[in-house]
Amino acid sequence: MKNKIILILMITLTIVIALYASDETNNDKIKETILNNEVTNTTQIKNNESNNDKVKDSTINNTETTDDVQIEDNTLIEPDKEADEYTEDEEIKDNSTFNESNNDKLKNTVTTNEIIMPSEELLKLLEKNKKKTGVAEIIELINKGGINAASKDQLIIGDVTHYTNSTPLIIASSYGHYDIAKALIDNGALVNLRADDGFNALMEAVRTDNIEMAKLLINNNSNINIKNKDGENMIMIACENGNEEMFNLLVENNADINEKSSWGASALIYASEKGNINIMKYLIDNGIDVNGKADYNGDTPLLWAVTGENPYEASKLLIENGANVNATNDGGVAPATILSASVPEVVKLLKDNGADLDTKFLDYYPPMAIAAGEGNLEIVKALVENGADVNYYPNDINYTAIFHAIDKHNYEVAEYLFKNGVDLNIKMKPDNDYGRSIKESYNVLEYAEAIQDKKMIDIVSKYYKNKK
């Protein structure tokens, strides 16, 4: 998900940079408007550790071994109510901060420094499964520090990098080793220890869509409402995965659907990207705002639905429940702006519900021009069929769709635009801000000649001859 946080704006960024790569002034404007939407997370990790009454606690920085670890008054390690999430008001100086907090809390509760070592049954189970992914690393951790040992560095297992302070239980959960995870818990593994990415074993189970593992950890009092270092809780991860069964399991166990991520996105924004309709319906029916904007950049659920994995059905559901089809984010991007990354059916859906198909982005880029530049013929056709103007441009630069198509050598799009009313007399004005040429202006044919594309020149010339 975090890689797609700025996808909506990056769709147009690719076009803008390709078209105006030599223009520092324009690029600065683009960077200011788009690239500043890249989410940063400067939140400080705080800890929430909860211990079930079957667990024999231990610290991991110890060299002695015993089978009996006593906890004062047999009480649980109580969680700090404020320590189960990464908050935007707190600074993470380094990832080790989180686990140091864990260990301090354990040291304050445990009366002895002995390490919990595995039972014979667990050792046999590990030996039996030692060739499975991650098990060798589990064995190594236990040999060095017992059941609750945490990795001192990142662990690279296959092509996956596991964060520092990963525990045997976290690794077992990550790779779906149910029997090993259960045996670790039976041997005293703490279910709420977290690696430096903020994941506990339950969050790993949610991430990997492992229902049975999740049930095991929930039944052993795993904290269900933590956030990882990116500010995502388990509900958001289930929404991002589109896993309805996992989502329902979390809800049944009191997971909070109203939390927002570190960039202020609701669970509905995550769900809209994946497009699981039942999850989306549940969130909407339980009060999540269909027009709720992310705090950081103003993205709406509809913006994510339009370019998501189920764009038509997800967008339709949001619109039926009152989503504003013309709402823009903080960068001025409306759902119609990013139609080049969607499907033709969504073009009609938006148009039928009042969307402006000649909206503009950064005062320069209407949807038609963006789609033409990207060579998305199907979206160009859908826009034309739903009334978008092939000659529209929001200022006197007149860098209309046909110039975008010529610039990017999109021959089929150019042919289609010519057949649907391109104004052959229109002149594009590439002044110094756009770095095109010292020439004051180009008509369509002159521009094709200027970029020295023979095939495009032949296409354009044909229509000029027909005009004569």
Secondary structure, 3 states (H helix, E strand, C coil): CHHHCCHHHHHHHHHHHHHCCCCHHHHHHHHHHCHHHCCCCCCECCCCCCCCCCCCCCCCCCCCEECCCCEHHHCCCCCCCCCCCCECCCCCCCCHHHHHHHHHHHHHHECCCCEECCCHHHHHHHHHCCCCCCHHHHHHHHHHHCCCCCCCCCEEECCEEECCCCCHHHHHHHCCCHHHHHHHHHCCCCCCCCCCCCCCHHHHHHHCCCHHHHHHHHHCCCCCCCECCCCCEHHHHHHHHCCHHHHHHHHHCCCCCCCCCCCCCCHHHHHHHHCCHHHHHHHHHCCCCCCCCCCCCCCCHHHHHHCCCCHHHHHHHHHHCCCCCCCCCCCCCCHHHHHHHCCHHHHHHHHHCCCCCCCCECCCECHHHHHHHHCCHHHHHHHHHCCCCCCCCCCCCCCCHHHHHHHCCCHHHHHHHHHCCCCCCCCECCCHHHCCCCCCCECHHHHHHHCCCHHHHHHHHHHHHHHC
